[in-house]
Amino acid sequence: MVKKIDFLIEGDGVLRLKPTWVPRSFCRPGKRIKLHPDDYYVLGLEKGGIDERWFASTTWAENGPGTPEDEGLSYVVSADGKEQVLLRDMVDELKGEIIGENLWNKYRKWPMFSKFFDNAGPLPHHIHHRDEHAKRVGCDGKPEMYFFPAQMNNYGAEFPYTFFGLNPDCKKEDIKKCLENFAKGDNHLLDYSQAYNIELDTGWDVPPGVLHAPASLCTYEPQFASDVYAMYQSVLLGGHCVPEDLLWKNCPPEEKGNFDYLMDVIDWEANVDPKFKEHRFMRPIVDEEDDKHKEEWICYKSKLACAKRLTVYPGQTVTVKDGAAYGFILIEGHGKFGKWDVETPTLIRYGELTNDEFFVTEKAAKKGITITNESKTENIVMLKHFAENPDLKF
């Protein structure tokens, strides 16, 4: 059996990752994540459609009883595809050699993951718990950010608008009444929120404790390594219903039925912020640019997880350095990334290997990776997801 260190040696500190597909029983796939059309329900109707692909993940997907122990976890695979090992296990064994000593000493794990989240319809107005509430069920709070790459959004599906937070003039008793009416039909929670038209190639910062009902777009989501959430909206567009057990998801057993606890999960001031868009909306900010490439910060308002978009122009070669370990997903083009051939697939069968997702160790990132765009006409475009990154200065 190949030793874990051999995966590092093979790729000069760059690890090839196997696609990680995640179903959600309460969602309908938007079919923009390049999975073969016959495979969206390959895990069975009771599991639901595959509407997510997770990147650089050492986080288990909390999909209820019977969830496989490796659901949501990324596998490192060898160049010949014959050997594989969980990225989580590599980090546990090799520690700072993979993610850097600072991150390992602080978290004792790789503390983030990213995903493509792809649904035909909008999601319920829901919430991710803050640390104080998540820790009561043995989890961490979950800040996350959104980015909407044009390459992954050839259509907007049913509702390309996202509700964020609550209207500044709404009252706590109104929201509590909505929660109490969850099981009675449409609880009208969206009456107290505002939808924003989603602009491609822009992003939003979503701290824990903030309600949000994501648009029906394929969304790139860097986030802290946690899968805690609760659904606060009962009936969606088109009459699709949300199971009541999701209202109480990640709620301590002793608090179930306590609507005051659900209200306490809400960061009230952040939700009713009258300058919500000013404080949370993100346009790309150029970090470095020349005639060979451009690198932009696309998710930058959280210190716990952030992301860049790297574009290498046709026929160009560039060496790029970063101050921290990262994962990346290639969304356009083909070429070389260090020792690896990289390419953007058009169609992926469930279980099939690809050359579009990799993880770069801290040492390799700081040394620099030479990237060559072998196309004469098409850009290479990749999205790079980091945990804490000392290069983020704003």
Order of alpha helices (4+ residues) and beta strands (2+ residues): alpha-beta-beta-beta-beta-beta-alpha-alpha-alpha-beta-beta-alpha-beta-beta-alpha-beta-beta-beta-beta-beta-beta-alpha-alpha-alpha-beta-beta-beta-beta-beta-beta-beta-beta-beta-alpha-beta-beta
